[in-house]
Amino acid sequence: MITSRRFGLVVAGLAAGTLGLTGWPVVASAATQSAGTQLITVRAASSTATTATFIAYRVLSGKRTRVLGPWTAHVGYRGVAAAGKKREGDGKTPAGTFNFSFFFGIKPSPGVKFSYRRIHGYDYWDDDPTSPRYNLWVDTRRYSAGRKPEPMDHPPFYDYGAVIGYNQARTPGAGSAIFLHVAGRGATAGCVSLPVGELLKVLRWLDPTHAPKIEISAV
């Protein structure tokens, strides 16, 4: 379901990602990947805060060196859910450490190293917990995307974005469509968003060969 808060217009929606039925690679979960050398931290001042501090680090021998930020990112309009407590439609960004699956956008690739998927009018994200394609990108010319799926063709928010590897097991009701995407004027419905200029710097910096992670938390 799309509402204006979904994209940070301060008025709701849904918010991550894996693939499989669409033919795109599924990246191993954060728990099974080896330690990476790229790390993004998104830290909210409290569990109810709707903004967070965004910093990108290079990690070598356990030492973090700041590369980008600190910047202010938007998170869910109901704050950050404790690890394992995120639920579909709750307006919260999930806490935890996650990988990135693939990048996407309405516009052409801005020169990124990750696999990049262009968005078309028939592309939707299935956020229906009762659907067999729950938490998948769906080409609706071939498959049903469940009840009230989320259109991916929604500028400017999805001009560029990255799928955060949350709920890759596709557990029904645990939350779907958690992205790093272009910011609107306020909170999201569970995603993390940045102004487009900052977002593009992040997307171009991230490199799958460095097994990047995003760590989301509330103080």
N, CA, C and O of each residue as an XYZ file, in Angstrom:
876
protein
N       0.842     -1.183      0.000
C       0.000      0.000      0.000
C       0.878      1.234      0.000
O       1.886      1.283      0.706
N       0.497      2.251     -0.802
C       1.277      3.482     -0.823
C       0.466      4.594     -0.192
O      -0.702      4.797     -0.524
N       1.090      5.301      0.709
C       0.543      6.535      1.221
C       1.693      7.505      1.294
O       2.848      7.119      1.116
N       1.391      8.759      1.554
C       2.467      9.728      1.472
C       3.527      9.533      2.531
O       4.691      9.841      2.276
N       3.184      9.035      3.713
C       4.211      8.858      4.724
C       5.212      7.792      4.288
O       6.369      7.832      4.704
N       4.790      6.846      3.465
C       5.685      5.802      2.975
C       6.937      6.413      2.368
O       8.026      5.844      2.444
N       6.762      7.579      1.767
C       7.879      8.208      1.082
C       8.351      9.460      1.787
O       9.067     10.268      1.195
N       7.962      9.641      3.052
C       8.474     10.751      3.823
C       7.784     12.064      3.540
O       8.439     13.106      3.512
N       6.474     12.045      3.326
C       5.737     13.287      3.126
C       4.920     13.607      4.373
O       4.009     14.434      4.331
N       5.244     12.962      5.462
C       4.659     13.167      6.759
C       3.160     13.024      6.744
O       2.508     13.728      7.514
N       2.620     12.271      6.028
C       1.170     12.096      6.168
C       0.719     10.743      6.131
O      -0.480     10.489      6.239
N       1.810      7.706      5.327
C       2.035      6.358      5.825
C       2.133      5.320      4.750
O       1.689      5.658      3.653
N       2.620      4.150      4.865
C       2.870      3.134      3.853
C       3.447      1.867      4.409
O       2.924      1.361      5.402
N       4.440      1.348      3.865
C       5.014      0.083      4.264
C       6.485     -0.003      3.942
O       6.970      0.585      2.975
N       7.117     -0.678      4.697
C       8.459     -0.757      4.299
C       9.007     -2.109      4.451
O      10.176     -2.339      4.142
N      11.674     -4.784      3.070
C      12.917     -4.969      2.504
C      13.171     -6.096      1.708
O      12.166     -6.470      1.102
N      14.087     -6.699      1.528
C      14.106     -7.314      0.267
C      14.965     -8.521      0.095
O      16.013     -8.699      0.715
N      14.472     -9.320     -0.763
C      15.147    -10.485     -1.279
C      14.509    -10.762     -2.613
O      13.553    -10.082     -2.985
N      14.998    -11.726     -3.338
C      14.383    -12.076     -4.600
C      14.260    -13.577     -4.673
O      14.141    -14.238     -3.641
N      14.285    -14.121     -5.853
C      14.202    -15.559     -5.973
C      13.327    -15.902     -7.153
O      13.819    -16.429     -8.150
N      12.024    -15.613     -7.065
C      11.103    -15.931     -8.138
C      11.337    -15.050     -9.358
O      10.856    -15.366    -10.446
N      12.057    -13.965     -9.197
C      12.261    -13.041    -10.295
C      13.555    -13.291    -11.042
O      13.818    -12.622    -12.042
N      14.367    -14.227    -10.594
C      15.598    -14.538    -11.285
C      16.783    -13.707    -10.857
O      17.861    -13.820    -11.440
N      16.607    -12.881     -9.859
C      17.726    -12.090     -9.358
C      18.388    -12.821     -8.217
O      17.731    -13.573     -7.497
N      19.690    -12.611     -8.038
C      20.410    -13.364     -7.008
C      19.970    -12.984     -5.610
O      19.707    -11.815     -5.328
N      19.889    -13.974     -4.737
C      19.617    -13.739     -3.335
C      20.944    -13.763     -2.600
O      21.681    -14.745     -2.685
N      21.255    -12.702     -1.886
C      22.521    -12.603     -1.177
C      22.400    -13.303      0.165
O      21.345    -13.259      0.798
N      23.476    -13.951      0.603
C      23.450    -14.640      1.888
C      23.125    -13.670      2.998
O      23.453    -12.486      2.909
N      22.480    -14.161      4.046
C      22.096    -13.307      5.160
C      23.331    -12.771      5.864
O      24.431    -13.307      5.726
N      23.118    -11.683      6.635
C      24.232    -11.072      7.353
C      24.884    -12.065      8.305
O      26.088    -11.997      8.553
N      24.081    -12.992      8.842
C      24.607    -13.943      9.816
C      25.574    -14.932      9.176
O      26.458    -15.460      9.851
N      25.410    -15.189      7.864
C      26.231    -16.201      7.219
C      27.361    -15.605      6.390
O      28.258    -16.332      5.963
N      27.332    -14.279      6.152
C      28.397    -13.667      5.375
C      29.635    -13.477      6.236
O      29.542    -13.343      7.456
N      30.786    -13.469      5.594
C      32.010    -13.144      6.308
C      32.026    -11.655      6.612
O      31.309    -10.873      5.989
N      32.848    -11.276      7.573
C      32.930     -9.877      7.957
C      33.335     -9.024      6.769
O      34.277     -9.356      6.049
N      32.614     -7.907      6.562
C      32.901     -7.045      5.440
C      33.800     -5.894      5.830
O      34.118     -5.700      7.003
N      34.206     -5.130      4.824
C      35.060     -3.976      5.075
C      34.320     -2.666      4.847
O      34.918     -1.594      4.940
N      33.017     -2.741      4.548
C      32.193     -1.548      4.441
C      31.027     -1.676      5.420
O      30.338     -2.696      5.449
N      30.820     -0.644      6.208
C      29.757     -0.662      7.213
C      29.052      0.684      7.246
O      29.691      1.736      7.272
N      27.726      0.633      7.243
C      26.901      1.828      7.430
C      26.189      1.691      8.767
O      25.610      0.646      9.064
N      26.233      2.747      9.572
C      25.474      2.753     10.814
C      24.367      3.797     10.717
O      24.586      4.919     10.261
N      23.171      3.401     11.158
C      22.013      4.290     11.198
C      21.509      4.256     12.638
O      20.882      3.282     13.058
N      21.780      5.308     13.385
C      21.491      5.294     14.819
C      20.518      6.403     15.183
O      20.803      7.588     15.011
N      19.359      5.988     15.692
C      18.351      6.932     16.157
C      18.581      7.232     17.631
O      19.086      6.388     18.372
N      18.211      8.435     18.051
C      18.434      8.844     19.431
C      17.513      8.116     20.410
O      17.801      8.058     21.605
N      16.410      7.563     19.910
C      15.492      6.792     20.744
C      14.681      5.877     19.844
O      14.734      6.000     18.621
N      13.939      4.970     20.435
C      13.136      4.031     19.640
C      11.960      4.709     18.953
O      11.356      4.133     18.048
N      11.627      5.935     19.376
C      10.508      6.651     18.753
C      10.964      7.781     17.836
O      10.134      8.451     17.222
N      12.263      7.999     17.737
C      12.778      9.062     16.867
C      12.516      8.731     15.404
O      12.535      7.564     15.011
N      12.276      9.742     14.613
C      12.004      9.535     13.183
C      13.179      9.962     12.305
O      13.096      9.890     11.079
N      14.260     10.402     12.920
C      15.502     10.667     12.194
C      16.630      9.908     12.875
O      16.510      9.510     14.033
N      17.718      9.713     12.156
C      18.850      8.970     12.700
C      20.137      9.504     12.087
O      20.119     10.124     11.024
N      21.246      9.261     12.763
C      22.555      9.660     12.249
C      23.104      8.565     11.353
O      23.214      7.409     11.762
N      23.443      8.933     10.145
C      23.907      8.002      9.107
C      25.394      8.232      8.871
O      25.806      9.335      8.512
N      26.205      7.185      9.073
C      27.647      7.265      8.837
C      28.106      6.011      8.094
O      27.684      4.901      8.418
N      28.964      6.191      7.107
C      29.554      5.066      6.377
C      31.024      4.951      6.767
O      31.752      5.943      6.809
N      31.449      3.706      7.055
C      32.813      3.455      7.497
C      33.505      2.429      6.600
O      32.863      1.554      6.018
N      34.810      2.555      6.507
C      35.659      1.486      6.008
C      36.216      0.771      7.236
O      36.703      1.415      8.165
N      36.145     -0.561      7.240
C      36.569     -1.335      8.402
C      37.748     -2.219      8.024
O      37.636     -3.083      7.155
N      38.867     -1.996      8.680
C      40.074     -2.791      8.442
C      40.659     -3.202      9.785
O      40.922     -2.358     10.641
N      40.863     -4.510      9.964
C      41.423     -5.052     11.210
C      40.650     -4.559     12.419
O      41.225     -4.260     13.466
N      39.339     -4.480     12.259
C      38.484     -4.082     13.365
C      38.415     -2.586     13.614
O      37.677     -2.145     14.496
N      39.162     -1.798     12.860
C      39.177     -0.354     13.042
C      38.275      0.320     12.013
O      38.357      0.036     10.818
N      37.414      1.214     12.493
C      36.510      1.943     11.624
C      37.093      3.303     11.239
O      37.568      4.056     12.089
N      37.044      3.598      9.943
C      37.447      4.905      9.450
C      36.266      5.524      8.722
O      35.758      4.944      7.762
N      35.827      6.690      9.165
C      34.657      7.308      8.556
C      34.955      7.721      7.117
O      35.988      8.325      6.828
N      34.026      7.381      6.220
C      34.167      7.705      4.802
C      33.119      8.734      4.373
O      33.429      9.664      3.628
N      31.887      8.568      4.839
C      30.786      9.461      4.481
C      29.974      9.798      5.726
O      29.840      8.973      6.630
N      29.438     11.007      5.768
C      28.641     11.423      6.904
C      29.510     12.114      7.953
O      30.694     12.358      7.719
N      28.919     12.431      9.117
C      27.554     12.077      9.519
C      26.487     12.916      8.815
O      26.642     14.123      8.626
N      25.408     12.246      8.435
C      24.262     12.882      7.813
C      22.994     12.532      8.597
O      22.992     11.607      9.409
N      21.932     13.272      8.349
C      20.651     12.966      8.960
C      19.791     12.169      7.987
O      19.478     12.637      6.892
N      19.417     10.971      8.393
C      18.541     10.118      7.587
C      17.156     10.080      8.228
O      17.011     10.285      9.433
N      16.149      9.819      7.411
C      14.800      9.598      7.930
C      14.584      8.102      8.126
O      15.050      7.286      7.331
N      13.871      7.756      9.195
C      13.473      6.368      9.439
C      11.954      6.329      9.631
O      11.272      7.293      9.283
N      11.419      5.252     10.169
C       9.981      5.071     10.253
C       9.250      6.131     11.066
O       9.802      6.692     12.013
N       8.008      6.397     10.689
C       7.223      7.423     11.381
C       6.843      7.002     12.794
O       6.382      7.823     13.586
N       7.035      5.728     13.111
C       6.871      5.267     14.490
C       8.203      4.804     15.075
O       8.233      4.050     16.047
N       9.287      5.255     14.485
C      10.592      4.991     15.040
C      11.235      3.712     14.567
O      11.045      3.282     13.429
N      12.011      3.102     15.468
C      12.798      1.909     15.151
C      12.317      0.744     16.017
O      12.298      0.848     17.244
N      11.930     -0.362     15.383
C      11.481     -1.556     16.110
C      12.682     -2.283     16.687
O      13.739     -2.336     16.058
N      12.527     -2.840     17.869
C      13.589     -3.662     18.459
C      13.848     -4.862     17.556
O      12.962     -5.295     16.819
N      15.059     -5.393     17.615
C      15.418     -6.537     16.781
C      14.406     -7.663     16.946
O      14.120     -8.089     18.065
N      13.868     -8.143     15.835
C      12.909     -9.238     15.856
C      11.482     -8.816     16.101
O      10.592     -9.667     16.125
N      11.228     -7.523     16.284
C       9.882     -7.051     16.630
C       9.176     -6.316     15.492
O       8.020     -5.920     15.644
N       9.841     -6.128     14.369
C       9.224     -5.462     13.234
C       8.021     -6.262     12.732
O       8.085     -7.486     12.622
N       6.908     -5.551     12.424
C       5.719     -6.181     11.884
C       5.222     -5.384     10.687
O       5.409     -4.169     10.613
N       4.589     -6.080      9.752
C       4.082     -5.458      8.537
C       3.149     -4.297      8.878
O       2.207     -4.452      9.656
N       3.420     -3.145      8.294
C       2.545     -1.997      8.436
C       2.637     -1.254      9.745
O       1.778     -0.420     10.032
N       3.666     -1.530     10.565
C       3.734     -0.869     11.872
C       4.407      0.490     11.835
O       4.469      1.171     12.859
N       4.916      0.905     10.674
C       5.533      2.213     10.562
C       6.898      2.320     11.197
O       7.384      3.425     11.439
N       7.530      1.181     11.474
C       8.833      1.180     12.137
C       9.921      0.612     11.230
O       9.668     -0.256     10.394
N      11.122      1.118     11.414
C      12.299      0.598     10.722
C      12.890     -0.523     11.570
O      13.043     -0.339     12.778
N      13.226     -1.668     10.997
C      13.747     -2.775     11.808
C      15.171     -2.539     12.285
O      16.020     -2.073     11.526
N      15.427     -2.864     13.545
C      16.790     -2.810     14.069
C      17.501     -4.107     13.717
O      16.877     -5.160     13.586
N      18.810     -4.013     13.568
C      19.607     -5.196     13.267
C      20.702     -4.851     12.282
O      20.846     -3.700     11.872
N      21.470     -5.855     11.906
C      22.536     -5.700     10.917
C      22.176     -6.525      9.689
O      21.926     -7.727      9.784
N      22.152     -5.866      8.537
C      21.661     -6.492      7.316
C      22.635     -6.251      6.164
O      23.441     -5.321      6.197
N      22.542     -7.109      5.142
C      23.303     -6.901      3.922
C      22.486     -6.080      2.936
O      21.394     -5.613      3.258
N      23.019     -5.907      1.742
C      22.286     -5.291      0.649
C      22.100     -6.341     -0.434
O      23.038     -7.063     -0.771
N      20.893     -6.427     -0.978
C      20.602     -7.439     -1.983
C      20.946     -6.945     -3.387
O      21.813     -7.513     -4.050
N      20.267     -5.884     -3.844
C      20.544     -5.306     -5.157
C      20.059     -3.870     -5.142
O      19.341     -3.460     -4.229
N      20.449     -3.106     -6.148
C      20.040     -1.713     -6.263
C      18.979     -1.600     -7.356
O      18.821     -2.498     -8.183
N      18.265     -0.495     -7.345
C      17.174     -0.321     -8.305
C      16.950      1.164     -8.563
O      17.490      2.020     -7.863
N      16.143      1.452     -9.584
C      15.797      2.839     -9.820
C      14.927      3.035    -11.036
O      14.949      2.243    -11.978
N      14.165      4.098    -10.997
C      13.398      4.514    -12.166
C      14.370      5.062    -13.215
O      14.192      4.864    -14.417
N      15.391      5.748    -12.731
C      16.401      6.298    -13.624
C      17.497      5.270    -13.888
O      17.616      4.289    -13.155
N      18.301      5.490    -14.936
C      19.392      4.555    -15.236
C      20.396      4.479    -14.089
O      20.471      5.377    -13.251
N      21.154      3.409    -14.068
C      22.183      3.243    -13.041
C      23.084      4.472    -12.995
O      23.550      4.944    -14.031
N      23.328      4.985    -11.797
C      24.205      6.153    -11.657
C      25.675      5.777    -11.599
O      26.513      6.598    -11.224
N      25.993      4.545    -11.965
C      27.370      4.090    -11.928
C      27.688      3.376    -10.645
O      28.593      3.765     -9.907
N      26.924      2.305    -10.377
C      27.103      1.547     -9.139
C      27.736      0.190     -9.434
O      27.757     -0.266    -10.577
N      28.249     -0.446     -8.383
C      28.921     -1.735     -8.533
C      27.978     -2.909     -8.298
O      28.255     -4.023     -8.741
N      26.876     -2.671     -7.610
C      25.878     -3.715     -7.367
C      25.024     -3.948     -8.616
O      24.956     -3.095     -9.500
N      24.379     -5.107     -8.676
C      23.382     -5.340     -9.713
C      22.313     -4.258     -9.603
O      21.885     -3.907     -8.503
N      21.884     -3.732    -10.750
C      20.951     -2.597    -10.765
C      19.739     -2.954    -11.615
O      19.882     -3.364    -12.767
N      18.565     -2.802    -11.053
C      17.340     -3.168    -11.754
C      16.505     -1.926    -12.065
O      16.132     -1.183    -11.157
N      16.212     -1.704    -13.341
C      15.374     -0.580    -13.745
C      13.915     -0.882    -13.433
O      13.455     -2.016    -13.563
N      13.209      0.145    -13.024
C      11.801      0.031    -12.661
C      10.920      0.368    -13.854
O      11.190      1.310    -14.600
N       9.856     -0.424    -14.022
C       8.848     -0.200    -15.062
C       7.465     -0.151    -14.407
O       7.309     -0.496    -13.236
N       6.495      0.271    -15.157
C       5.155      0.426    -14.606
C       4.513     -0.857    -14.124
O       3.562     -0.817    -13.343
N       5.013     -1.992    -14.574
C       4.436     -3.270    -14.166
C       5.171     -3.884    -12.972
O       4.853     -5.001    -12.563
N       6.143     -3.173    -12.413
C       6.919     -3.697    -11.285
C       6.303     -3.268     -9.957
O       6.064     -2.084     -9.717
N       6.056     -4.249     -9.109
C       5.465     -4.008     -7.788
C       6.233     -4.809     -6.744
O       6.918     -5.782     -7.061
N       6.101     -4.370     -5.470
C       6.646     -5.163     -4.367
C       5.475     -5.767     -3.612
O       4.560     -5.055     -3.198
N       5.504     -7.070     -3.438
C       4.420     -7.791     -2.778
C       4.564     -7.651     -1.265
O       5.486     -8.207     -0.669
N       3.645     -6.904     -0.650
C       3.681     -6.738      0.804
C       2.456     -7.354      1.479
O       2.058     -6.942      2.569
N       1.872     -8.339      0.817
C       0.711     -9.059      1.349
C       1.192    -10.318      2.072
O       1.660    -11.250      1.418
N       1.089    -10.371      3.422
C       1.592    -11.534      4.167
C       0.948    -12.863      3.776
O       1.512    -13.923      4.049
N      -0.216    -12.822      3.145
C      -0.893    -14.061      2.746
C      -0.495    -14.517      1.342
O      -0.929    -15.576      0.889
N       0.323    -13.729      0.657
C       0.689    -14.035     -0.714
C       1.895    -14.967     -0.766
O       2.779    -14.865      0.084
N       1.954    -15.874     -1.746
C       3.136    -16.743     -1.893
C       4.373    -15.981     -2.346
O       5.483    -16.509     -2.276
N       4.198    -14.752     -2.809
C       5.334    -13.940     -3.253
C       5.615    -12.787     -2.297
O       6.191    -11.772     -2.687
N       5.206    -12.950     -1.055
C       5.428    -11.932     -0.033
C       6.904    -11.521      0.031
O       7.801    -12.364      0.011
N       7.126    -10.228      0.106
C       8.464     -9.630      0.187
C       9.336     -9.965     -1.015
O      10.528    -10.241     -0.882
N       8.713     -9.934     -2.195
C       9.449    -10.096     -3.449
C       9.071     -8.985     -4.423
O       7.945     -8.488     -4.408
N      10.013     -8.608     -5.256
C       9.748     -7.764     -6.429
C       9.004     -8.634     -7.429
O       9.447     -9.741     -7.735
N       7.878     -8.148     -7.941
C       7.041     -8.959     -8.825
C       6.770     -8.227    -10.137
O       6.364     -7.065    -10.143
N       6.998     -8.921    -11.235
C       6.604     -8.460    -12.562
C       5.149     -8.884    -12.738
O       4.862    -10.061    -12.957
N       4.231     -7.917    -12.641
C       2.808     -8.258    -12.636
C       2.287     -8.665    -14.009
O       1.113     -9.013    -14.139
N       3.123     -8.631    -15.023
C       2.714     -9.205    -16.313
C       2.717    -10.723    -16.234
O       2.086    -11.396    -17.049
N       3.437    -11.263    -15.240
C       3.582    -12.712    -15.134
C       2.952    -13.297    -13.875
O       2.449    -14.420    -13.887
N       2.984    -12.519    -12.774
C       2.510    -13.042    -11.495
C       1.641    -12.018    -10.780
O       1.696    -10.823    -11.070
N       0.850    -12.501     -9.853
C       0.093    -11.627     -8.970
C       1.020    -11.132     -7.859
O       1.861    -11.881     -7.362
N       0.857     -9.878     -7.481
C       1.666     -9.304     -6.402
C       0.867     -9.164     -5.111
O       1.230     -8.370     -4.244
N      -0.215     -9.927     -4.976
C      -0.999     -9.904     -3.753
C      -1.938     -8.718     -3.686
O      -2.114     -7.984     -4.658
N      -2.538     -8.544     -2.514
C      -3.494     -7.464     -2.316
C      -2.775     -6.146     -2.063
O      -1.847     -6.077     -1.257
N      -3.206     -5.114     -2.751
C      -2.681     -3.767     -2.573
C      -1.146     -3.730     -2.571
O      -0.543     -3.234     -1.619
N      -0.524     -4.241     -3.611
C       0.955     -4.235     -3.658
C       1.484     -2.823     -3.830
O       0.750     -1.907     -4.201
N       2.740     -2.668     -3.562
C       3.378     -1.353     -3.649
C       3.986     -1.120     -5.025
O       4.881     -1.864     -5.426
N       3.530     -0.109     -5.760
C       4.145      0.192     -7.053
C       5.576      0.659     -6.861
O       5.851      1.489     -5.994
N       6.491      0.127     -7.666
C       7.870      0.577     -7.611
C       8.089      1.832     -8.462
O       9.038      2.584     -8.240
N       7.217      2.043     -9.419
C       7.320      3.200    -10.306
C       6.720      4.416     -9.615
O       5.613      4.845     -9.940
N       7.462      4.968     -8.656
C       6.958      6.083     -7.861
C       8.070      7.116     -7.649
O       8.766      7.086     -6.634
N       8.233      8.028     -8.611
C       9.271      9.049     -8.472
C       8.842     10.119     -7.457
O       7.647     10.267     -7.200
N       9.769     10.852     -6.889
C      11.220     10.707     -7.033
C      11.827      9.727     -6.025
O      13.035      9.490     -6.028
N      10.980      9.165     -5.169
C      11.465      8.357     -4.048
C      12.249      7.132     -4.498
O      13.230      6.747     -3.863
N      11.809      6.519     -5.600
C      12.485      5.341     -6.111
C      13.263      5.639     -7.381
O      13.518      4.746     -8.190
N      13.641      6.910     -7.551
C      14.552      7.224     -8.660
C      15.815      6.395     -8.524
O      16.374      5.911     -9.508
N      16.261      6.238     -7.253
C      17.417      5.388     -6.933
C      17.167      4.749     -5.571
O      16.568      5.363     -4.687
N      17.626      3.520     -5.410
C      17.477      2.888     -4.114
C      18.265      1.597     -4.010
O      18.835      1.109     -4.987
N      18.283      1.060     -2.806
C      18.950     -0.211     -2.520
C      18.039     -1.060     -1.654
O      17.405     -0.557     -0.726
N      17.975     -2.336     -1.954
C      17.187     -3.264     -1.151
C      18.013     -3.696      0.055
O      19.075     -4.300     -0.094
N      17.524     -3.386      1.239
C      18.157     -3.836      2.473
C      17.683     -5.260      2.748
O      16.487     -5.545      2.680
N      18.620     -6.148      3.057
C      18.293     -7.570      3.177
C      17.586     -7.949      4.460
O      18.060     -8.802      5.210
N      16.448     -7.314      4.713
C      15.640     -7.636      5.892
C      14.569     -8.676      5.536
O      13.977     -8.624      4.458
N      14.336     -9.599      6.432
C      13.336    -10.655      6.264
C      13.529    -11.413      4.951
O      12.590    -11.589      4.175
N      14.741    -11.847      4.724
C      15.019    -12.624      3.519
C      14.378    -14.006      3.556
O      14.228    -14.653      2.519
N      14.005    -14.455      4.741
C      13.272    -15.725      4.856
C      11.811    -15.547      4.450
O      11.080    -16.526      4.305
N      11.392    -14.306      4.268
C      10.020    -13.957      3.874
C       8.990    -14.498      4.863
O       7.956    -15.030      4.461
N       9.275    -14.360      6.141
C       8.346    -14.766      7.186
C       7.096    -13.903      7.100
O       7.198    -12.682      7.218
N       5.916    -14.491      6.900
C       4.697    -13.694      6.732
C       4.452    -12.747      7.902
O       4.461    -13.154      9.064
N       4.234    -11.478      7.573
C       3.903    -10.487      8.575
C       5.076     -9.862      9.288
O       4.891     -8.952     10.096
N       6.302    -10.335      9.005
C       7.478     -9.803      9.702
C       7.994     -8.507      9.087
O       8.937     -7.909      9.606
N       7.389     -8.070      7.994
C       7.788     -6.819      7.364
C       8.415     -7.029      6.013
O       9.099     -8.027      5.781
N       8.182     -6.089      5.118
C       8.647     -6.222      3.744
C       9.068     -4.874      3.186
O       8.758     -3.824      3.749
N       9.780     -4.923      2.067
C      10.139     -3.718      1.306
C      10.893     -2.694      2.138
O      10.502     -1.528      2.186
N      11.958     -3.108      2.789
C      12.812     -2.178      3.532
C      13.947     -1.743      2.606
O      14.808     -2.543      2.240
N      13.932     -0.479      2.240
C      14.870      0.046      1.268
C      15.669      1.211      1.852
O      15.291      1.810      2.859
N      16.775      1.507      1.192
C      17.484      2.775      1.346
C      17.149      3.553      0.088
O      17.529      3.141     -1.008
N      16.436      4.682      0.222
C      15.934      5.358     -0.976
C      15.978      6.873     -0.820
O      16.401      7.394      0.212
N      15.535      7.565     -1.854
C      15.525      9.024     -1.875
C      14.526      9.562     -0.866
O      13.394      9.084     -0.792
N      14.941     10.555     -0.089
C      14.103     11.108      0.972
C      13.014     12.026      0.437
O      13.165     12.678     -0.596
N      11.910     12.050      1.180
C      10.875     13.046      0.977
C      11.051     14.138      2.017
O      12.177     14.499      2.358
N       9.923     14.673      2.530
C      10.013     15.777      3.473
C      10.004     15.325      4.931
O      10.102     16.161      5.829
N       9.890     14.037      5.181
C       9.837     13.599      6.565
C      10.034     12.107      6.691
O      10.727     11.488      5.883
N       9.413     11.529      7.721
C       9.608     10.130      8.074
C       9.118      9.182      6.987
O       8.312      9.551      6.133
N       9.621      7.961      7.037
C       9.212      6.907      6.106
C       8.227      5.976      6.825
O       7.821      6.249      7.955
N       7.851      4.893      6.173
C       7.007      3.891      6.807
C       7.811      2.688      7.243
O       7.240      1.645      7.560
N       9.139      2.813      7.265
C       9.980      1.716      7.709
C      11.316      1.658      6.999
O      12.230      0.961      7.439
N      11.432      2.385      5.903
C      12.696      2.439      5.162
C      13.664      3.418      5.816
O      13.353      4.047      6.827
N      14.837      3.529      5.214
C      15.815      4.556      5.552
C      15.948      5.436      4.313
O      16.106      4.923      3.205
N      15.885      6.756      4.489
C      15.982      7.626      3.324
C      16.985      8.742      3.544
O      17.219      9.182      4.670
N      17.576      9.195      2.432
C      18.559     10.272      2.416
C      18.267     11.206      1.247
O      17.681     10.777      0.253
N      18.664     12.476      1.348
C      18.597     13.353      0.182
C      19.344     12.723     -0.989
O      20.325     12.006     -0.787
N      18.890     12.984     -2.204
C      19.398     12.260     -3.366
C      20.905     12.410     -3.550
O      21.569     11.447     -3.936
N      21.459     13.587     -3.286
C      22.891     13.760     -3.457
C      23.704     12.883     -2.528
O      24.706     12.296     -2.935
N      23.271     12.793     -1.281
C      23.958     11.941     -0.316
C      23.759     10.469     -0.660
O      24.691      9.668     -0.575
N      22.533     10.123     -1.050
C      22.242      8.735     -1.403
C      23.131      8.254     -2.545
O      23.654      7.140     -2.494
N      23.304      9.069     -3.559
C      24.118      8.660     -4.701
C      25.568      8.436     -4.301
O      26.219      7.536     -4.830
N      26.079      9.232     -3.386
C      27.444      9.005     -2.904
C      27.563      7.645     -2.241
O      28.554      6.939     -2.426
N      26.544      7.279     -1.464
C      26.546      5.983     -0.781
C      26.458      4.841     -1.784
O      27.232      3.887     -1.715
N      25.512      4.939     -2.716
C      25.304      3.855     -3.678
C      26.548      3.624     -4.536
O      26.885      2.483     -4.853
N      27.222      4.701     -4.908
C      28.429      4.551     -5.731
C      29.599      3.991     -4.930
O      30.487      3.342     -5.483
N      29.594      4.247     -3.622
C      30.679      3.768     -2.759
C      30.536      2.284     -2.427
O      31.535      1.569     -2.351
N      29.318      1.822     -2.231
C      29.098      0.435     -1.822
C      29.581     -0.544     -2.893
O      29.350     -0.350     -4.086
N      30.252     -1.594     -2.438
C      30.870     -2.560     -3.344
C      30.582     -3.971     -2.829
O      30.994     -4.309     -1.719
N      29.884     -4.802     -3.609
C      29.547     -6.148     -3.125
C      30.756     -7.000     -2.785
O      30.644     -7.926     -1.982
N      31.917     -6.710     -3.381
C      33.111     -7.494     -3.064
C      33.621     -7.215     -1.655
O      34.462     -7.950     -1.139
N      33.111     -6.151     -1.032
C      33.504     -5.811      0.336
C      32.432     -6.207      1.355
O      32.512     -5.827      2.523
N      31.428     -6.971      0.911
C      30.364     -7.485      1.793
C      29.817     -6.406      2.718
O      29.858     -6.569      3.938
N      29.304     -5.305      2.167
C      28.838     -4.217      3.019
C      27.623     -4.592      3.870
O      26.795     -5.415      3.479
N      27.545     -3.970      5.031
C      26.438     -4.182      5.958
C      25.856     -2.825      6.351
O      26.531     -1.798      6.282
N      24.606     -2.845      6.759
C      23.973     -1.678      7.348
C      23.473     -2.077      8.727
O      22.741     -3.054      8.880
N      23.874     -1.318      9.709
C      23.539     -1.593     11.111
C      22.566     -0.527     11.589
O      22.924      0.647     11.686
N      21.343     -0.931     11.887
C      20.290      0.015     12.297
C      19.997     -0.200     13.778
O      19.802     -1.332     14.220
N      19.968      0.897     14.545
C      19.758      0.769     15.980
C      19.146      2.046     16.550
O      19.132      3.091     15.901
N      18.646      1.937     17.768
C      18.163      3.082     18.535
C      18.874      3.084     19.872
O      19.015      2.038     20.506
N      19.316      4.234     20.298
C      20.052      4.357     21.559
C      19.106      4.129     22.742
O      19.534      4.189     23.895
